[in-house]
Every structure is written in structure tokens, then in C-alpha cells.
Amino acid sequence: MPWAMMLLAIICTSLAYGFGAGIFVLVVTNKFFWGQLGPIPGFLFSSYAFVIGTFLAGLFQIRRARTLPKWGRVGFGLFLALVVIAFP
């Protein structure tokens, strides 16, 4: 099943970009707001950044996902749907 490995690579790439966006927002937000409000805004905004970053990275992976067979495209669509539904 080489298409399953490709689907896994697409999903992991999207998640990696989402984690990167979340960590970046966490660091930047805590650097600017640490004195006034503590770490709470960083944790709050980083969860939004993770979901948005993962979804946008998934949208940029659509070209690769179109080469998958039918069940691979269905799995990719379900992944994007779950990311949108899980929006905090």
C-alpha cells in the first residue's frame, strides 16, 4: 500500500506545519504578554494557530492528495474535516 504511506506523509506534513505555527505563536505571544497577563494568552492563541496552520497546510497539500486513489482522497478529506470540527 504505497498510497497509504503517501497519505500519512501528507497528513504528517500538515501536522508539522500546524505544530510549528502553534509554537511560534506561543513563543511570540508569551514574549509580549508575559508581564501583563501571564502565559494564558499564549496557550489560548497557540491552539488557534495550530488548528489554522494545520488546515492551511492541508489545503496546500491538495495537489499531492489528488494523486491518491479514491479511499486516500476520502481519508484526506476526513482529516481536513476533523481539523475544522476540532476548532476550539
N, CA, C and O atoms as a CHARMM CRD file, in Angstrom:
* protein
*
  352
    1    1 MET  N      0.82100  -1.19500   0.00000 PROA 1      0.00000
    2    1 MET  CA     0.00000   0.00000   0.00000 PROA 1      0.00000
    3    1 MET  C      0.86500   1.25900   0.00000 PROA 1      0.00000
    4    1 MET  O      1.00100   1.90600   1.03800 PROA 1      0.00000
    5    2 PRO  N      1.43500   1.60900  -1.10900 PROA 2      0.00000
    6    2 PRO  CA     2.24900   2.82900  -1.13100 PROA 2      0.00000
    7    2 PRO  C      1.40600   4.10000  -1.00100 PROA 2      0.00000
    8    2 PRO  O      1.90600   5.12700  -0.54200 PROA 2      0.00000
    9    3 TRP  N      0.13500   4.04000  -1.39900 PROA 3      0.00000
   10    3 TRP  CA    -0.68600   5.24100  -1.27900 PROA 3      0.00000
   11    3 TRP  C     -0.96800   5.56200   0.18200 PROA 3      0.00000
   12    3 TRP  O     -1.15100   6.72900   0.52600 PROA 3      0.00000
   13    4 ALA  N     -1.00700   4.55900   1.04300 PROA 4      0.00000
   14    4 ALA  CA    -1.22500   4.81100   2.47000 PROA 4      0.00000
   15    4 ALA  C     -0.03900   5.54900   3.07100 PROA 4      0.00000
   16    4 ALA  O     -0.21200   6.41900   3.92400 PROA 4      0.00000
   17    5 MET  N      1.16100   5.20300   2.62900 PROA 5      0.00000
   18    5 MET  CA     2.34800   5.91500   3.11100 PROA 5      0.00000
   19    5 MET  C      2.34800   7.36000   2.61600 PROA 5      0.00000
   20    5 MET  O      2.76300   8.26600   3.33800 PROA 5      0.00000
   21    6 MET  N      1.88300   7.57400   1.38500 PROA 6      0.00000
   22    6 MET  CA     1.81500   8.93600   0.86300 PROA 6      0.00000
   23    6 MET  C      0.76900   9.74800   1.62300 PROA 6      0.00000
   24    6 MET  O      0.98700  10.92400   1.91500 PROA 6      0.00000
   25    7 LEU  N     -0.36400   9.12600   1.94400 PROA 7      0.00000
   26    7 LEU  CA    -1.38400   9.81000   2.73500 PROA 7      0.00000
   27    7 LEU  C     -0.84200  10.17100   4.10600 PROA 7      0.00000
   28    7 LEU  O     -1.07600  11.27100   4.60700 PROA 7      0.00000
   29    8 LEU  N     -0.11900   9.24300   4.70800 PROA 8      0.00000
   30    8 LEU  CA     0.47800   9.51200   6.01100 PROA 8      0.00000
   31    8 LEU  C      1.49700  10.64700   5.92400 PROA 8      0.00000
   32    8 LEU  O      1.57800  11.46900   6.83600 PROA 8      0.00000
   33    9 ALA  N      2.26600  10.70300   4.85500 PROA 9      0.00000
   34    9 ALA  CA     3.23700  11.77700   4.67400 PROA 9      0.00000
   35    9 ALA  C      2.54200  13.13200   4.51500 PROA 9      0.00000
   36    9 ALA  O      3.01200  14.14100   5.04100 PROA 9      0.00000
   37   10 ILE  N      1.43000  13.14900   3.79400 PROA 10     0.00000
   38   10 ILE  CA     0.68400  14.39600   3.60500 PROA 10     0.00000
   39   10 ILE  C      0.11600  14.87300   4.93600 PROA 10     0.00000
   40   10 ILE  O      0.20900  16.05700   5.26100 PROA 10     0.00000
   41   11 ILE  N     -0.46300  13.97500   5.69600 PROA 11     0.00000
   42   11 ILE  CA    -1.06100  14.34300   6.97900 PROA 11     0.00000
   43   11 ILE  C      0.02500  14.78200   7.96300 PROA 11     0.00000
   44   11 ILE  O     -0.15400  15.76400   8.68400 PROA 11     0.00000
   45   12 CYS  N      1.13600  14.06900   7.99600 PROA 12     0.00000
   46   12 CYS  CA     2.21700  14.43800   8.92600 PROA 12     0.00000
   47   12 CYS  C      2.83500  15.78100   8.55800 PROA 12     0.00000
   48   12 CYS  O      3.21600  16.54600   9.44400 PROA 12     0.00000
   49   13 THR  N      2.94100  16.07700   7.27000 PROA 13     0.00000
   50   13 THR  CA     3.44600  17.38600   6.85200 PROA 13     0.00000
   51   13 THR  C      2.51000  18.49300   7.32100 PROA 13     0.00000
   52   13 THR  O      2.96200  19.52600   7.81500 PROA 13     0.00000
   53   14 SER  N      1.22200  18.27900   7.17000 PROA 14     0.00000
   54   14 SER  CA     0.24400  19.27800   7.62100 PROA 14     0.00000
   55   14 SER  C      0.32700  19.47900   9.13500 PROA 14     0.00000
   56   14 SER  O      0.28900  20.60900   9.62000 PROA 14     0.00000
   57   15 LEU  N      0.44100  18.38100   9.87200 PROA 15     0.00000
   58   15 LEU  CA     0.55000  18.48600  11.32700 PROA 15     0.00000
   59   15 LEU  C      1.85100  19.16800  11.75000 PROA 15     0.00000
   60   15 LEU  O      1.86800  19.91900  12.72500 PROA 15     0.00000
   61   16 ALA  N      2.93200  18.91300  11.02900 PROA 16     0.00000
   62   16 ALA  CA     4.20900  19.54300  11.36800 PROA 16     0.00000
   63   16 ALA  C      4.13400  21.05900  11.19400 PROA 16     0.00000
   64   16 ALA  O      4.62800  21.80700  12.03800 PROA 16     0.00000
   65   17 TYR  N      3.51800  21.51000  10.10400 PROA 17     0.00000
   66   17 TYR  CA     3.34800  22.95000   9.92100 PROA 17     0.00000
   67   17 TYR  C      2.41500  23.53800  10.98200 PROA 17     0.00000
   68   17 TYR  O      2.62800  24.65900  11.44200 PROA 17     0.00000
   69   18 GLY  N      1.40100  22.79900  11.36400 PROA 18     0.00000
   70   18 GLY  CA     0.49800  23.26200  12.41800 PROA 18     0.00000
   71   18 GLY  C      1.20800  23.39500  13.75000 PROA 18     0.00000
   72   18 GLY  O      1.02900  24.38800  14.45400 PROA 18     0.00000
   73   19 PHE  N      2.03600  22.37600  14.11100 PROA 19     0.00000
   74   19 PHE  CA     2.81000  22.46800  15.34800 PROA 19     0.00000
   75   19 PHE  C      3.78600  23.63900  15.29800 PROA 19     0.00000
   76   19 PHE  O      3.97300  24.33700  16.29500 PROA 19     0.00000
   77   20 GLY  N      4.40300  23.85200  14.15000 PROA 20     0.00000
   78   20 GLY  CA     5.33000  24.97700  14.00900 PROA 20     0.00000
   79   20 GLY  C      4.63400  26.31200  14.20000 PROA 20     0.00000
   80   20 GLY  O      5.16000  27.20100  14.87000 PROA 20     0.00000
   81   21 ALA  N      3.45900  26.45700  13.61500 PROA 21     0.00000
   82   21 ALA  CA     2.69800  27.70000  13.78200 PROA 21     0.00000
   83   21 ALA  C      2.28000  27.89500  15.23100 PROA 21     0.00000
   84   21 ALA  O      2.35000  29.00600  15.75700 PROA 21     0.00000
   85   22 GLY  N      1.84500  26.81500  15.87900 PROA 22     0.00000
   86   22 GLY  CA     1.43800  26.91700  17.28300 PROA 22     0.00000
   87   22 GLY  C      2.58700  27.28700  18.19600 PROA 22     0.00000
   88   22 GLY  O      2.42300  28.12200  19.08600 PROA 22     0.00000
   89   23 ILE  N      3.74600  26.68500  17.99400 PROA 23     0.00000
   90   23 ILE  CA     4.91200  27.00200  18.83000 PROA 23     0.00000
   91   23 ILE  C      5.37500  28.42200  18.58200 PROA 23     0.00000
   92   23 ILE  O      5.73900  29.12500  19.52400 PROA 23     0.00000
   93   24 PHE  N      5.36800  28.86000  17.32500 PROA 24     0.00000
   94   24 PHE  CA     5.77800  30.22900  17.01300 PROA 24     0.00000
   95   24 PHE  C      4.86300  31.23800  17.70600 PROA 24     0.00000
   96   24 PHE  O      5.33900  32.19800  18.31200 PROA 24     0.00000
   97   25 VAL  N      3.55600  31.01900  17.61700 PROA 25     0.00000
   98   25 VAL  CA     2.60800  31.94300  18.26000 PROA 25     0.00000
   99   25 VAL  C      2.75000  31.88900  19.77500 PROA 25     0.00000
  100   25 VAL  O      2.65300  32.92200  20.43700 PROA 25     0.00000
  101   26 LEU  N      2.97900  30.71000  20.33400 PROA 26     0.00000
  102   26 LEU  CA     3.16600  30.58800  21.77900 PROA 26     0.00000
  103   26 LEU  C      4.37200  31.39500  22.24600 PROA 26     0.00000
  104   26 LEU  O      4.28100  32.12600  23.23300 PROA 26     0.00000
  105   27 VAL  N      5.48500  31.27300  21.55700 PROA 27     0.00000
  106   27 VAL  CA     6.70100  31.98900  21.95100 PROA 27     0.00000
  107   27 VAL  C      6.53000  33.49200  21.78700 PROA 27     0.00000
  108   27 VAL  O      6.87800  34.26200  22.68200 PROA 27     0.00000
  109   28 VAL  N      5.99900  33.90600  20.65100 PROA 28     0.00000
  110   28 VAL  CA     5.84500  35.34800  20.40100 PROA 28     0.00000
  111   28 VAL  C      4.83800  35.96400  21.36500 PROA 28     0.00000
  112   28 VAL  O      5.07800  37.04700  21.89900 PROA 28     0.00000
  113   29 THR  N      3.71900  35.29200  21.59200 PROA 29     0.00000
  114   29 THR  CA     2.69700  35.83300  22.48300 PROA 29     0.00000
  115   29 THR  C      3.20200  35.91800  23.92200 PROA 29     0.00000
  116   29 THR  O      2.96800  36.91900  24.59900 PROA 29     0.00000
  117   30 ASN  N      3.88800  34.88500  24.39400 PROA 30     0.00000
  118   30 ASN  CA     4.38800  34.92200  25.76300 PROA 30     0.00000
  119   30 ASN  C      5.50300  35.94900  25.92900 PROA 30     0.00000
  120   30 ASN  O      5.68800  36.48800  27.02100 PROA 30     0.00000
  121   31 LYS  N      6.23800  36.22300  24.87300 PROA 31     0.00000
  122   31 LYS  CA     7.29000  37.24100  24.97000 PROA 31     0.00000
  123   31 LYS  C      6.68600  38.62900  25.15200 PROA 31     0.00000
  124   31 LYS  O      7.20900  39.44400  25.91200 PROA 31     0.00000
  125   32 PHE  N      5.57900  38.89700  24.45000 PROA 32     0.00000
  126   32 PHE  CA     4.99800  40.23500  24.51900 PROA 32     0.00000
  127   32 PHE  C      3.99700  40.41500  25.65800 PROA 32     0.00000
  128   32 PHE  O      3.84800  41.52600  26.16700 PROA 32     0.00000
  129   33 PHE  N      3.30400  39.34200  26.07300 PROA 33     0.00000
  130   33 PHE  CA     2.25800  39.48800  27.07500 PROA 33     0.00000
  131   33 PHE  C      2.61300  38.89400  28.42800 PROA 33     0.00000
  132   33 PHE  O      1.75900  38.87200  29.31300 PROA 33     0.00000
  133   34 TRP  N      3.82300  38.41600  28.62700 PROA 34     0.00000
  134   34 TRP  CA     4.14900  37.72100  29.86800 PROA 34     0.00000
  135   34 TRP  C      3.98700  38.62200  31.08600 PROA 34     0.00000
  136   34 TRP  O      3.50600  38.16100  32.12100 PROA 34     0.00000
  137   35 GLY  N      4.36700  39.87500  30.99600 PROA 35     0.00000
  138   35 GLY  CA     4.29700  40.76300  32.14300 PROA 35     0.00000
  139   35 GLY  C      2.88300  41.15300  32.52000 PROA 35     0.00000
  140   35 GLY  O      2.57500  41.26000  33.70600 PROA 35     0.00000
  141   36 GLN  N      2.01500  41.36900  31.54300 PROA 36     0.00000
  142   36 GLN  CA     0.67800  41.86800  31.83500 PROA 36     0.00000
  143   36 GLN  C     -0.29900  40.75600  32.22000 PROA 36     0.00000
  144   36 GLN  O     -0.97300  40.86600  33.24400 PROA 36     0.00000
  145   37 LEU  N     -0.39000  39.70400  31.43300 PROA 37     0.00000
  146   37 LEU  CA    -1.45400  38.72000  31.62100 PROA 37     0.00000
  147   37 LEU  C     -0.95600  37.31600  31.94700 PROA 37     0.00000
  148   37 LEU  O     -1.76800  36.41200  32.14400 PROA 37     0.00000
  149   38 GLY  N      0.32700  37.11600  32.00600 PROA 38     0.00000
  150   38 GLY  CA     0.84900  35.77900  32.26400 PROA 38     0.00000
  151   38 GLY  C      0.85100  34.93300  31.00300 PROA 38     0.00000
  152   38 GLY  O      0.73900  35.47400  29.90300 PROA 38     0.00000
  153   39 PRO  N      0.97500  33.62100  31.13500 PROA 39     0.00000
  154   39 PRO  CA     1.09000  32.75600  29.94700 PROA 39     0.00000
  155   39 PRO  C     -0.24000  32.37400  29.30500 PROA 39     0.00000
  156   39 PRO  O     -0.25000  31.66400  28.29900 PROA 39     0.00000
  157   40 ILE  N     -1.36100  32.82800  29.86300 PROA 40     0.00000
  158   40 ILE  CA    -2.66600  32.37200  29.36800 PROA 40     0.00000
  159   40 ILE  C     -2.91900  32.77000  27.91200 PROA 40     0.00000
  160   40 ILE  O     -3.39800  31.92500  27.15500 PROA 40     0.00000
  161   41 PRO  N     -2.62900  34.00900  27.46500 PROA 41     0.00000
  162   41 PRO  CA    -2.88600  34.32300  26.05100 PROA 41     0.00000
  163   41 PRO  C     -2.06400  33.46900  25.09700 PROA 41     0.00000
  164   41 PRO  O     -2.53000  33.12600  24.01000 PROA 41     0.00000
  165   42 GLY  N     -0.84300  33.12400  25.49700 PROA 42     0.00000
  166   42 GLY  CA    -0.02100  32.27700  24.63300 PROA 42     0.00000
  167   42 GLY  C     -0.62200  30.91500  24.42700 PROA 42     0.00000
  168   42 GLY  O     -0.63100  30.41000  23.30400 PROA 42     0.00000
  169   43 PHE  N     -1.12800  30.30100  25.48400 PROA 43     0.00000
  170   43 PHE  CA    -1.74500  28.98700  25.35700 PROA 43     0.00000
  171   43 PHE  C     -3.04400  29.06700  24.56600 PROA 43     0.00000
  172   43 PHE  O     -3.36600  28.15700  23.80200 PROA 43     0.00000
  173   44 LEU  N     -3.78100  30.13900  24.74400 PROA 44     0.00000
  174   44 LEU  CA    -5.04900  30.29700  24.04200 PROA 44     0.00000
  175   44 LEU  C     -4.83000  30.50300  22.54500 PROA 44     0.00000
  176   44 LEU  O     -5.44400  29.82100  21.72300 PROA 44     0.00000
  177   45 PHE  N     -3.95900  31.43800  22.19600 PROA 45     0.00000
  178   45 PHE  CA    -3.73300  31.74900  20.78700 PROA 45     0.00000
  179   45 PHE  C     -2.97200  30.64500  20.06300 PROA 45     0.00000
  180   45 PHE  O     -3.15800  30.45500  18.86100 PROA 45     0.00000
  181   46 SER  N     -2.11600  29.91400  20.77800 PROA 46     0.00000
  182   46 SER  CA    -1.35300  28.86800  20.10300 PROA 46     0.00000
  183   46 SER  C     -2.24400  27.71200  19.67200 PROA 46     0.00000
  184   46 SER  O     -1.96400  27.06800  18.66100 PROA 46     0.00000
  185   47 SER  N     -3.30800  27.43700  20.41300 PROA 47     0.00000
  186   47 SER  CA    -4.21700  26.37100  19.97900 PROA 47     0.00000
  187   47 SER  C     -4.94100  26.77200  18.69600 PROA 47     0.00000
  188   47 SER  O     -5.13300  25.94100  17.80900 PROA 47     0.00000
  189   48 TYR  N     -5.34500  28.03800  18.59100 PROA 48     0.00000
  190   48 TYR  CA    -5.95500  28.51400  17.35600 PROA 48     0.00000
  191   48 TYR  C     -4.95700  28.46300  16.21000 PROA 48     0.00000
  192   48 TYR  O     -5.30500  28.06500  15.09900 PROA 48     0.00000
  193   49 ALA  N     -3.71700  28.86300  16.47400 PROA 49     0.00000
  194   49 ALA  CA    -2.69800  28.85400  15.42400 PROA 49     0.00000
  195   49 ALA  C     -2.40500  27.43700  14.95000 PROA 49     0.00000
  196   49 ALA  O     -2.15900  27.21600  13.76400 PROA 49     0.00000
  197   50 PHE  N     -2.42900  26.46800  15.87600 PROA 50     0.00000
  198   50 PHE  CA    -2.19800  25.07900  15.47700 PROA 50     0.00000
  199   50 PHE  C     -3.28400  24.60300  14.52400 PROA 50     0.00000
  200   50 PHE  O     -2.97800  24.00400  13.49300 PROA 50     0.00000
  201   51 VAL  N     -4.52900  24.85500  14.84700 PROA 51     0.00000
  202   51 VAL  CA    -5.63400  24.37900  14.00700 PROA 51     0.00000
  203   51 VAL  C     -5.62800  25.09000  12.66000 PROA 51     0.00000
  204   51 VAL  O     -5.79000  24.44600  11.62300 PROA 51     0.00000
  205   52 ILE  N     -5.44500  26.39900  12.66000 PROA 52     0.00000
  206   52 ILE  CA    -5.44300  27.15700  11.41000 PROA 52     0.00000
  207   52 ILE  C     -4.23400  26.77200  10.55600 PROA 52     0.00000
  208   52 ILE  O     -4.35900  26.60000   9.34400 PROA 52     0.00000
  209   53 GLY  N     -3.06500  26.63700  11.18600 PROA 53     0.00000
  210   53 GLY  CA    -1.87300  26.24800  10.44200 PROA 53     0.00000
  211   53 GLY  C     -1.98600  24.85700   9.85400 PROA 53     0.00000
  212   53 GLY  O     -1.55300  24.62800   8.72400 PROA 53     0.00000
  213   54 THR  N     -2.55800  23.92600  10.59700 PROA 54     0.00000
  214   54 THR  CA    -2.73900  22.56700  10.08600 PROA 54     0.00000
  215   54 THR  C     -3.71400  22.55300   8.91100 PROA 54     0.00000
  216   54 THR  O     -3.48000  21.87200   7.91200 PROA 54     0.00000
  217   55 PHE  N     -4.79600  23.29900   9.03400 PROA 55     0.00000
  218   55 PHE  CA    -5.79000  23.32800   7.95800 PROA 55     0.00000
  219   55 PHE  C     -5.22000  23.97100   6.70000 PROA 55     0.00000
  220   55 PHE  O     -5.41300  23.45300   5.60000 PROA 55     0.00000
  221   56 LEU  N     -4.51900  25.09500   6.84800 PROA 56     0.00000
  222   56 LEU  CA    -3.94600  25.75700   5.67600 PROA 56     0.00000
  223   56 LEU  C     -2.86600  24.90800   5.02400 PROA 56     0.00000
  224   56 LEU  O     -2.78500  24.84200   3.79700 PROA 56     0.00000
  225   57 ALA  N     -2.04500  24.26300   5.82600 PROA 57     0.00000
  226   57 ALA  CA    -1.03900  23.37100   5.25200 PROA 57     0.00000
  227   57 ALA  C     -1.70400  22.19800   4.54000 PROA 57     0.00000
  228   57 ALA  O     -1.20600  21.73300   3.51500 PROA 57     0.00000
  229   58 GLY  N     -2.81800  21.72100   5.07200 PROA 58     0.00000
  230   58 GLY  CA    -3.56300  20.65800   4.39900 PROA 58     0.00000
  231   58 GLY  C     -4.14000  21.12700   3.07700 PROA 58     0.00000
  232   58 GLY  O     -4.16400  20.37300   2.10400 PROA 58     0.00000
  233   59 LEU  N     -4.60200  22.36100   3.03700 PROA 59     0.00000
  234   59 LEU  CA    -5.11600  22.89200   1.77000 PROA 59     0.00000
  235   59 LEU  C     -4.01200  23.00500   0.73200 PROA 59     0.00000
  236   59 LEU  O     -4.25500  22.79000  -0.45500 PROA 59     0.00000
  237   60 PHE  N     -2.80300  23.34000   1.16400 PROA 60     0.00000
  238   60 PHE  CA    -1.69100  23.42600   0.21700 PROA 60     0.00000
  239   60 PHE  C     -1.21200  22.04700  -0.24200 PROA 60     0.00000
  240   60 PHE  O     -0.45400  21.95200  -1.20700 PROA 60     0.00000
  241   61 GLN  N     -1.63600  20.99000   0.42600 PROA 61     0.00000
  242   61 GLN  CA    -1.26200  19.62900   0.05700 PROA 61     0.00000
  243   61 GLN  C     -2.28500  18.97500  -0.87800 PROA 61     0.00000
  244   61 GLN  O     -2.15900  17.79100  -1.18900 PROA 61     0.00000
  245   62 ILE  N     -3.27900  19.71700  -1.32200 PROA 62     0.00000
  246   62 ILE  CA    -4.33500  19.13400  -2.15300 PROA 62     0.00000
  247   62 ILE  C     -3.77800  18.61900  -3.47800 PROA 62     0.00000
  248   62 ILE  O     -4.26000  17.61200  -3.99800 PROA 62     0.00000
  249   63 ARG  N     -2.77900  19.28900  -4.02600 PROA 63     0.00000
  250   63 ARG  CA    -2.19700  18.80900  -5.29100 PROA 63     0.00000
  251   63 ARG  C     -1.63000  17.40900  -5.12800 PROA 63     0.00000
  252   63 ARG  O     -1.79600  16.56500  -6.00800 PROA 63     0.00000
  253   64 ARG  N     -0.96300  17.15700  -4.00900 PROA 64     0.00000
  254   64 ARG  CA    -0.42300  15.82200  -3.76400 PROA 64     0.00000
  255   64 ARG  C     -1.53700  14.82500  -3.46500 PROA 64     0.00000
  256   64 ARG  O     -1.45100  13.65700  -3.84300 PROA 64     0.00000
  257   65 ALA  N     -2.57600  15.28700  -2.79000 PROA 65     0.00000
  258   65 ALA  CA    -3.66000  14.38700  -2.40200 PROA 65     0.00000
  259   65 ALA  C     -4.50700  13.96600  -3.60500 PROA 65     0.00000
  260   65 ALA  O     -5.13700  12.90900  -3.57300 PROA 65     0.00000
  261   66 ARG  N     -4.52800  14.75900  -4.63800 PROA 66     0.00000
  262   66 ARG  CA    -5.32200  14.39400  -5.81500 PROA 66     0.00000
  263   66 ARG  C     -4.75000  13.19800  -6.55500 PROA 66     0.00000
  264   66 ARG  O     -5.45300  12.57500  -7.35000 PROA 66     0.00000
  265   67 THR  N     -3.48400  12.86300  -6.31100 PROA 67     0.00000
  266   67 THR  CA    -2.88300  11.71500  -6.97200 PROA 67     0.00000
  267   67 THR  C     -3.20200  10.40800  -6.24800 PROA 67     0.00000
  268   67 THR  O     -2.88700   9.32700  -6.74700 PROA 67     0.00000
  269   68 LEU  N     -3.82300  10.50300  -5.07800 PROA 68     0.00000
  270   68 LEU  CA    -4.16800   9.30900  -4.31200 PROA 68     0.00000
  271   68 LEU  C     -5.38100   8.60900  -4.92300 PROA 68     0.00000
  272   68 LEU  O     -6.16300   9.24000  -5.63400 PROA 68     0.00000
  273   69 PRO  N     -5.54500   7.31600  -4.65300 PROA 69     0.00000
  274   69 PRO  CA    -6.77900   6.65000  -5.09100 PROA 69     0.00000
  275   69 PRO  C     -7.98100   7.15200  -4.28300 PROA 69     0.00000
  276   69 PRO  O     -7.84400   7.98400  -3.38600 PROA 69     0.00000
  277   70 LYS  N     -9.14600   6.63200  -4.62000 PROA 70     0.00000
  278   70 LYS  CA   -10.39500   7.14200  -4.04200 PROA 70     0.00000
  279   70 LYS  C    -10.37700   7.11800  -2.51300 PROA 70     0.00000
  280   70 LYS  O    -10.73000   8.11500  -1.88400 PROA 70     0.00000
  281   71 TRP  N     -9.97600   6.01200  -1.91100 PROA 71     0.00000
  282   71 TRP  CA   -10.01400   5.92900  -0.44700 PROA 71     0.00000
  283   71 TRP  C     -8.96000   6.82300   0.18900 PROA 71     0.00000
  284   71 TRP  O     -9.13600   7.27300   1.32200 PROA 71     0.00000
  285   72 GLY  N     -7.88700   7.08300  -0.50600 PROA 72     0.00000
  286   72 GLY  CA    -6.89300   8.01900   0.00800 PROA 72     0.00000
  287   72 GLY  C     -7.43100   9.44000   0.03200 PROA 72     0.00000
  288   72 GLY  O     -7.19500  10.18400   0.98400 PROA 72     0.00000
  289   73 ARG  N     -8.15800   9.81800  -1.02200 PROA 73     0.00000
  290   73 ARG  CA    -8.77600  11.15300  -1.05100 PROA 73     0.00000
  291   73 ARG  C     -9.85400  11.28300   0.01000 PROA 73     0.00000
  292   73 ARG  O    -10.01300  12.34000   0.62100 PROA 73     0.00000
  293   74 VAL  N    -10.60100  10.19200   0.22800 PROA 74     0.00000
  294   74 VAL  CA   -11.62300  10.20300   1.28100 PROA 74     0.00000
  295   74 VAL  C    -10.96400  10.38400   2.64800 PROA 74     0.00000
  296   74 VAL  O    -11.44000  11.16600   3.47100 PROA 74     0.00000
  297   75 GLY  N     -9.88200   9.66800   2.88400 PROA 75     0.00000
  298   75 GLY  CA    -9.16300   9.80200   4.15700 PROA 75     0.00000
  299   75 GLY  C     -8.60900  11.19500   4.35300 PROA 75     0.00000
  300   75 GLY  O     -8.65600  11.73600   5.45800 PROA 75     0.00000
  301   76 PHE  N     -8.08100  11.78300   3.28400 PROA 76     0.00000
  302   76 PHE  CA    -7.56400  13.14700   3.37600 PROA 76     0.00000
  303   76 PHE  C     -8.68500  14.14100   3.65300 PROA 76     0.00000
  304   76 PHE  O     -8.51800  15.06600   4.44800 PROA 76     0.00000
  305   77 GLY  N     -9.81800  13.95300   3.00100 PROA 77     0.00000
  306   77 GLY  CA   -10.97000  14.81900   3.25100 PROA 77     0.00000
  307   77 GLY  C    -11.47600  14.69400   4.67800 PROA 77     0.00000
  308   77 GLY  O    -11.85800  15.68800   5.29500 PROA 77     0.00000
  309   78 LEU  N    -11.48000  13.47300   5.20400 PROA 78     0.00000
  310   78 LEU  CA   -11.88700  13.28300   6.59700 PROA 78     0.00000
  311   78 LEU  C    -10.90900  13.94800   7.56100 PROA 78     0.00000
  312   78 LEU  O    -11.31300  14.50900   8.57900 PROA 78     0.00000
  313   79 PHE  N     -9.63400  13.88100   7.23600 PROA 79     0.00000
  314   79 PHE  CA    -8.63500  14.56300   8.07400 PROA 79     0.00000
  315   79 PHE  C     -8.90300  16.06400   8.11200 PROA 79     0.00000
  316   79 PHE  O     -8.91700  16.66500   9.18600 PROA 79     0.00000
  317   80 LEU  N     -9.11700  16.67400   6.94100 PROA 80     0.00000
  318   80 LEU  CA    -9.38900  18.11900   6.91400 PROA 80     0.00000
  319   80 LEU  C    -10.70200  18.44400   7.63300 PROA 80     0.00000
  320   80 LEU  O    -10.80100  19.46000   8.32100 PROA 80     0.00000
  321   81 ALA  N    -11.69700  17.59000   7.47300 PROA 81     0.00000
  322   81 ALA  CA   -12.98100  17.82500   8.15700 PROA 81     0.00000
  323   81 ALA  C    -12.80500  17.74500   9.67500 PROA 81     0.00000
  324   81 ALA  O    -13.36700  18.55900  10.40700 PROA 81     0.00000
  325   82 LEU  N    -12.03400  16.77700  10.14500 PROA 82     0.00000
  326   82 LEU  CA   -11.80500  16.66400  11.58600 PROA 82     0.00000
  327   82 LEU  C    -11.02300  17.84200  12.12800 PROA 82     0.00000
  328   82 LEU  O    -11.24900  18.26400  13.26200 PROA 82     0.00000
  329   83 VAL  N    -10.11000  18.37700  11.34100 PROA 83     0.00000
  330   83 VAL  CA    -9.36800  19.55600  11.78400 PROA 83     0.00000
  331   83 VAL  C    -10.31500  20.74200  11.93500 PROA 83     0.00000
  332   83 VAL  O    -10.20800  21.49900  12.90000 PROA 83     0.00000
  333   84 VAL  N    -11.22800  20.90800  11.00300 PROA 84     0.00000
  334   84 VAL  CA   -12.17300  22.03200  11.07100 PROA 84     0.00000
  335   84 VAL  C    -13.15000  21.82400  12.22800 PROA 84     0.00000
  336   84 VAL  O    -13.47200  22.77600  12.93900 PROA 84     0.00000
  337   85 ILE  N    -13.62100  20.59800  12.42400 PROA 85     0.00000
  338   85 ILE  CA   -14.57600  20.33100  13.50100 PROA 85     0.00000
  339   85 ILE  C    -13.90400  20.52000  14.86400 PROA 85     0.00000
  340   85 ILE  O    -14.55300  20.93700  15.82300 PROA 85     0.00000
  341   86 ALA  N    -12.62400  20.21700  14.95000 PROA 86     0.00000
  342   86 ALA  CA   -11.90900  20.30900  16.23200 PROA 86     0.00000
  343   86 ALA  C    -11.49000  21.73100  16.56300 PROA 86     0.00000
  344   86 ALA  O    -10.77800  21.94700  17.54400 PROA 86     0.00000
  345   87 PHE  N    -11.91300  22.70600  15.76700 PROA 87     0.00000
  346   87 PHE  CA   -11.52600  24.08900  16.02300 PROA 87     0.00000
  347   87 PHE  C    -12.03600  24.51000  17.39700 PROA 87     0.00000
  348   87 PHE  O    -13.23800  24.45400  17.65800 PROA 87     0.00000
  349   88 PRO  N    -11.13000  24.93000  18.27600 PROA 88     0.00000
  350   88 PRO  CA   -11.54200  25.22500  19.66400 PROA 88     0.00000
  351   88 PRO  C    -12.44700  26.43400  19.78600 PROA 88     0.00000
  352   88 PRO  O    -12.86100  26.78600  20.89100 PROA 88     0.00000
